[in-house]
């Protein structure tokens, strides 16, 4: 894993993680990388999203963190999966699930404002802002 980046000046940091990096990781390594960043207060953008199994593992790890610490949980903003059928997959009725870009952050720092098939709008909450006030996205 790459070393943690320096702290940003204003307390908000966005880490973009490439599809190439994610392809070489196991599901547990992906979850570990995401949680390390999110627990540290960073917002993570995955170029390619998580599979349903990886997402479930992320939720399990999040619930463990919530029970063990005062971690507030996570907010996930993702485009819906795309299902692609090849001729062979049509015969088996098993689509290839293609994951798409995903934003993940602490629930006290990232708030989904609007989400639809091709558009995600989020509000970033400064760690120094009083509860309920959002920084401009």
Secondary structure, DSSP 4 states (H G I P E B T S, - for coil): -PPPPPPPSSS--EEEE-HHHHHTS-HHHHHHHHHHHHHTT-EEEESS---HHHHHHHHHHHHHHHHHS----EEEEEPPPEEE--HHHHHHT-PEEE---EEEEETTTEEEEEEETTEEEEEE--TTSPTT--B--
